[in-house]
Amino acid sequence: MPYNKHSELPDSVKDTLPAHAQDIYQAAFNNAWDEYADPDKRRGDDSREEVAHKVAWAAVKQSYEKNEAGKWVKK
């Protein structure tokens, strides 16, 4: 279930992340969705979707962080 546009992203993403961070999330999720299609490539019992979300959040956290007010800002 790759995402084609920002409006399809989960509320936890589209309601909290800036547009550029949403781009990062979407690209990382879609890439991980393809990369981890084979269960043998995943660690543990996580589903394909769970792994893709984890990868996407990790990608966002490379460039963004939460500030004191709880807003996501570029590092």
FENVEN-V337188 format. One record per helix or strand. SS is the DSSP state (alpha for helix, beta for strand). FROM is the first residue (numbers start at 1). TO is the last residue. If there is no record, write none. Layout:
BEGIN
ss:SS from:FROM to:TO
ss:SS from:FROM to:TO
END
This chain:
BEGIN
ss:alpha from:6 to:8
ss:alpha from:11 to:14
ss:alpha from:19 to:35
ss:alpha from:39 to:41
ss:alpha from:48 to:63
ss:beta from:64 to:66
ss:beta from:72 to:74
END
